Amino acid sequence: MELDPAKMRLLYGFFDFYLKLNEEEEAEVMKTLKCWTRTKQNKY
C-alpha cells in the first residue's frame, strides 16, 4: 500500500512547516517514510 500523492504532500508539508530539520535529519525522515511505505506494501 503506497500513500497517494495528496497524503505524501500533506506529510511533506507538515515536516517542512513544523519541523525545521537539517539535511541529515530530513534524510532520516525520508528513509523512515520509505521504509514504512514498503512495510505497509508487504503487509497487504
N, CA, C and O atoms as CSV, one atom per row, in Angstrom:
chain,resi,resn,atom,element,x,y,z
A,1,MET,N,N,0.850,-1.175,0.000
A,1,MET,CA,C,0.000,0.000,0.000
A,1,MET,C,C,0.896,1.239,0.000
A,1,MET,O,O,1.718,1.420,0.898
A,2,GLU,N,N,0.735,2.053,-0.974
A,2,GLU,CA,C,1.541,3.263,-1.076
A,2,GLU,C,C,0.661,4.466,-0.791
A,2,GLU,O,O,-0.518,4.486,-1.143
A,3,LEU,N,N,1.242,5.461,-0.155
A,3,LEU,CA,C,0.487,6.683,0.110
A,3,LEU,C,C,0.191,7.383,-1.202
A,3,LEU,O,O,1.049,7.469,-2.080
A,4,ASP,N,N,-1.022,7.879,-1.330
A,4,ASP,CA,C,-1.351,8.613,-2.545
A,4,ASP,C,C,-0.645,9.969,-2.524
A,4,ASP,O,O,-0.224,10.431,-1.463
A,5,PRO,N,N,-0.515,10.602,-3.678
A,5,PRO,CA,C,0.233,11.869,-3.764
A,5,PRO,C,C,-0.272,12.958,-2.818
A,5,PRO,O,O,0.529,13.727,-2.287
A,6,ALA,N,N,-1.572,13.037,-2.601
A,6,ALA,CA,C,-2.113,14.068,-1.704
A,6,ALA,C,C,-1.642,13.846,-0.267
A,6,ALA,O,O,-1.287,14.804,0.420
A,7,LYS,N,N,-1.634,12.611,0.187
A,7,LYS,CA,C,-1.178,12.318,1.547
A,7,LYS,C,C,0.322,12.558,1.690
A,7,LYS,O,O,0.784,13.028,2.730
A,8,MET,N,N,1.081,12.234,0.641
A,8,MET,CA,C,2.517,12.491,0.685
A,8,MET,C,C,2.785,13.993,0.764
A,8,MET,O,O,3.656,14.417,1.525
A,9,ARG,N,N,2.060,14.805,-0.001
A,9,ARG,CA,C,2.235,16.257,0.064
A,9,ARG,C,C,1.889,16.780,1.448
A,9,ARG,O,O,2.556,17.679,1.961
A,10,LEU,N,N,0.850,16.222,2.054
A,10,LEU,CA,C,0.468,16.623,3.404
A,10,LEU,C,C,1.602,16.336,4.389
A,10,LEU,O,O,1.950,17.190,5.205
A,11,LEU,N,N,2.171,15.145,4.311
A,11,LEU,CA,C,3.283,14.792,5.198
A,11,LEU,C,C,4.495,15.683,4.959
A,11,LEU,O,O,5.092,16.193,5.907
A,12,TYR,N,N,4.856,15.867,3.698
A,12,TYR,CA,C,5.998,16.732,3.388
A,12,TYR,C,C,5.750,18.146,3.887
A,12,TYR,O,O,6.646,18.778,4.448
A,13,GLY,N,N,4.543,18.640,3.684
A,13,GLY,CA,C,4.208,19.987,4.141
A,13,GLY,C,C,4.314,20.111,5.648
A,13,GLY,O,O,4.817,21.111,6.160
A,14,PHE,N,N,3.841,19.092,6.364
A,14,PHE,CA,C,3.933,19.097,7.824
A,14,PHE,C,C,5.386,19.181,8.272
A,14,PHE,O,O,5.752,20.033,9.082
A,15,PHE,N,N,6.210,18.280,7.729
A,15,PHE,CA,C,7.614,18.263,8.136
A,15,PHE,C,C,8.316,19.557,7.757
A,15,PHE,O,O,9.137,20.067,8.519
A,16,ASP,N,N,7.999,20.085,6.591
A,16,ASP,CA,C,8.657,21.306,6.132
A,16,ASP,C,C,8.260,22.513,6.976
A,16,ASP,O,O,9.102,23.357,7.283
A,17,PHE,N,N,6.987,22.600,7.351
A,17,PHE,CA,C,6.493,23.776,8.064
A,17,PHE,C,C,6.756,23.708,9.567
A,17,PHE,O,O,7.230,24.676,10.161
A,18,TYR,N,N,6.448,22.562,10.181
A,18,TYR,CA,C,6.510,22.466,11.642
A,18,TYR,C,C,7.851,21.986,12.180
A,18,TYR,O,O,8.238,22.342,13.293
A,19,LEU,N,N,8.551,21.192,11.409
A,19,LEU,CA,C,9.830,20.661,11.876
A,19,LEU,C,C,10.949,21.242,11.028
A,19,LEU,O,O,11.063,20.938,9.841
A,20,LYS,N,N,11.752,22.056,11.627
A,20,LYS,CA,C,12.888,22.630,10.910
A,20,LYS,C,C,14.059,21.660,11.050
A,20,LYS,O,O,14.785,21.680,12.043
A,21,LEU,N,N,14.225,20.815,10.040
A,21,LEU,CA,C,15.236,19.774,10.079
A,21,LEU,C,C,16.461,20.179,9.275
A,21,LEU,O,O,16.365,20.902,8.283
A,22,ASN,N,N,17.619,19.694,9.728
A,22,ASN,CA,C,18.808,19.872,8.901
A,22,ASN,C,C,18.810,18.768,7.842
A,22,ASN,O,O,17.933,17.904,7.855
A,23,GLU,N,N,19.772,18.783,6.934
A,23,GLU,CA,C,19.781,17.826,5.825
A,23,GLU,C,C,19.846,16.382,6.308
A,23,GLU,O,O,19.185,15.509,5.747
A,24,GLU,N,N,20.631,16.130,7.337
A,24,GLU,CA,C,20.774,14.767,7.863
A,24,GLU,C,C,19.455,14.275,8.461
A,24,GLU,O,O,19.042,13.141,8.219
A,25,GLU,N,N,18.808,15.122,9.233
A,25,GLU,CA,C,17.529,14.751,9.846
A,25,GLU,C,C,16.454,14.540,8.783
A,25,GLU,O,O,15.652,13.612,8.884
A,26,GLU,N,N,16.437,15.398,7.768
A,26,GLU,CA,C,15.457,15.259,6.697
A,26,GLU,C,C,15.658,13.945,5.941
A,26,GLU,O,O,14.687,13.272,5.596
A,27,ALA,N,N,16.908,13.580,5.687
A,27,ALA,CA,C,17.207,12.316,5.015
A,27,ALA,C,C,16.720,11.138,5.853
A,27,ALA,O,O,16.195,10.167,5.309
A,28,GLU,N,N,16.888,11.216,7.165
A,28,GLU,CA,C,16.433,10.146,8.063
A,28,GLU,C,C,14.915,10.015,8.035
A,28,GLU,O,O,14.392,8.901,8.019
A,29,VAL,N,N,14.202,11.134,8.028
A,29,VAL,CA,C,12.737,11.106,7.964
A,29,VAL,C,C,12.287,10.469,6.653
A,29,VAL,O,O,11.392,9.624,6.653
A,30,MET,N,N,12.895,10.864,5.540
A,30,MET,CA,C,12.521,10.314,4.234
A,30,MET,C,C,12.805,8.816,4.183
A,30,MET,O,O,12.012,8.050,3.634
A,31,LYS,N,N,13.930,8.399,4.752
A,31,LYS,CA,C,14.280,6.976,4.799
A,31,LYS,C,C,13.229,6.202,5.600
A,31,LYS,O,O,12.801,5.121,5.195
A,32,THR,N,N,12.823,6.763,6.730
A,32,THR,CA,C,11.821,6.121,7.577
A,32,THR,C,C,10.477,6.027,6.866
A,32,THR,O,O,9.811,4.993,6.931
A,33,LEU,N,N,10.074,7.093,6.189
A,33,LEU,CA,C,8.804,7.072,5.453
A,33,LEU,C,C,8.826,6.031,4.345
A,33,LEU,O,O,7.842,5.320,4.143
A,34,LYS,N,N,9.941,5.934,3.626
A,34,LYS,CA,C,10.046,4.944,2.553
A,34,LYS,C,C,9.989,3.536,3.123
A,34,LYS,O,O,9.341,2.660,2.551
A,35,CYS,N,N,10.663,3.311,4.248
A,35,CYS,CA,C,10.645,2.004,4.902
A,35,CYS,C,C,9.239,1.670,5.371
A,35,CYS,O,O,8.785,0.537,5.213
A,36,TRP,N,N,8.548,2.644,5.945
A,36,TRP,CA,C,7.181,2.457,6.425
A,36,TRP,C,C,6.254,2.101,5.268
A,36,TRP,O,O,5.391,1.233,5.397
A,37,THR,N,N,6.440,2.780,4.134
A,37,THR,CA,C,5.612,2.513,2.961
A,37,THR,C,C,5.859,1.101,2.457
A,37,THR,O,O,4.911,0.392,2.119
A,38,ARG,N,N,7.135,0.676,2.400
A,38,ARG,CA,C,7.447,-0.681,1.951
A,38,ARG,C,C,6.865,-1.718,2.899
A,38,ARG,O,O,6.363,-2.748,2.448
A,39,THR,N,N,6.922,-1.469,4.202
A,39,THR,CA,C,6.368,-2.395,5.189
A,39,THR,C,C,4.870,-2.548,4.980
A,39,THR,O,O,4.343,-3.659,5.032
A,40,LYS,N,N,4.184,-1.436,4.745
A,40,LYS,CA,C,2.743,-1.484,4.502
A,40,LYS,C,C,2.439,-2.251,3.222
A,40,LYS,O,O,1.453,-2.987,3.176
A,41,GLN,N,N,3.263,-2.102,2.172
A,41,GLN,CA,C,3.054,-2.812,0.916
A,41,GLN,C,C,3.176,-4.313,1.137
A,41,GLN,O,O,2.377,-5.086,0.609
A,42,ASN,N,N,4.166,-4.728,1.909
A,42,ASN,CA,C,4.391,-6.149,2.158
A,42,ASN,C,C,3.304,-6.751,3.039
A,42,ASN,O,O,3.050,-7.954,2.977
A,43,LYS,N,N,2.675,-5.938,3.844
A,43,LYS,CA,C,1.638,-6.415,4.754
A,43,LYS,C,C,0.369,-6.800,3.994
A,43,LYS,O,O,-0.362,-7.697,4.416
A,44,TYR,N,N,0.111,-6.129,2.884
A,44,TYR,CA,C,-1.118,-6.376,2.126
A,44,TYR,C,C,-0.795,-7.211,0.962
A,44,TYR,O,O,-1.683,-7.546,0.178
